[in-house]
Amino acid sequence: MSSSQPFRVLAFVPELLTSVRIESGVQRLGGFLEVVETPDAFVHGLKTQPALALFDLTLDWIDLDELVRVCMSAGVPLLAFGPHIDTGRLRAARQAGVDFVYPRSKFMTDVSGTLREVLAGVESARLTRDDP
């Protein structure tokens, strides 16, 4: 993601402190964060083609398979994070096809750095896919 090009990240994160830290990280990279509070708002937000969608794996009532399907249909990469001690949930996210899965501690330690790497990888994949 070029630093001169604004981008938007869609987030389904229940904790205010977490969303504020993510917003700060996104803004440092020149982007905007849209935080939603319901699954319907998340699905609706995907229709506007954010550069990345992310969510907190502590949202127990999320259907991971459905979330991945909806993100894939929208062409929006998905990042999930959750407690490092909840290895089962992190593994389930990977198995469901979530593009990027991080322990919360790793993600929150360097939000900007992690997002920079993820967005660079997404951009690189798009350029490769669009090459004739």
SVG drawing of the C-alpha trace seen along z (x, -y; Angstrom):
<svg xmlns="http://www.w3.org/2000/svg" viewBox="-27 -11 34 37">
<polyline fill="none" stroke="black" stroke-width="0.4" points="0.0,0.0 1.6,-3.2 1.9,-5.8 0.6,-8.5 -2.6,-6.6 -5.2,-6.7 -6.8,-3.4 -9.5,-2.1 -9.5,0.8 -12.8,2.3 -12.7,3.6 -15.0,5.6 -13.4,5.1 -15.5,5.0 -13.0,3.2 -12.7,-0.6 -9.0,-0.6 -8.1,2.0 -9.9,0.1 -8.2,-3.1 -4.8,-1.5 -5.6,0.0 -6.9,-3.3 -3.7,-5.0 -1.7,-2.3 -3.8,-2.7 -3.6,-6.5 0.2,-6.3 0.2,-4.5 -2.1,-7.1 -5.3,-5.2 -8.7,-5.4 -10.3,-2.9 -14.0,-2.1 -15.1,-0.2 -18.4,1.7 -20.4,3.2 -22.6,5.9 -22.1,8.7 -24.5,7.0 -22.5,3.8 -19.4,5.7 -20.9,7.5 -22.2,4.1 -18.8,2.5 -17.2,5.2 -19.2,4.0 -17.3,0.7 -14.0,2.6 -11.8,1.8 -8.1,2.6 -8.3,5.0 -10.9,6.3 -10.0,7.4 -11.7,8.8 -11.1,10.0 -11.4,13.8 -12.9,13.3 -16.2,12.6 -17.4,16.1 -20.6,15.9 -18.8,15.3 -19.2,18.0 -15.6,18.1 -16.4,20.2 -19.2,17.7 -17.0,14.7 -14.2,16.0 -16.7,16.9 -18.1,13.3 -14.7,11.7 -13.5,13.9 -16.6,13.1 -16.0,9.4 -12.3,9.8 -11.3,8.3 -8.4,9.9 -9.1,10.8 -6.9,10.5 -7.9,12.0 -6.2,11.7 -6.9,13.4 -5.4,14.4 -2.1,16.3 -3.2,18.9 -6.3,19.7 -4.3,21.8 -7.5,23.7 -9.2,20.5 -6.1,19.3 -5.8,22.7 -9.5,22.7 -9.1,19.3 -6.2,20.5 -8.2,23.7 -11.2,21.6 -9.1,19.7 -8.5,16.4 -5.7,14.7 -3.6,13.4 -3.9,14.7 -2.0,13.2 -1.8,13.6 -3.2,10.4 0.1,9.7 2.1,9.8 -0.5,7.8 -1.0,5.1 2.8,4.7 3.4,3.2 0.0,2.5 1.5,0.2 4.4,2.6 2.1,5.6 -0.4,3.7 2.4,2.4 3.6,5.9 0.1,7.3 -0.9,4.5 2.4,4.8 1.7,8.5 -1.9,7.8 -0.7,5.2 2.0,7.5 -0.5,10.4 -2.9,8.0 -0.2,6.8 0.9,10.4 -2.7,11.5 -3.3,8.6 -0.2,9.2 -1.0,10.6"/>
</svg>
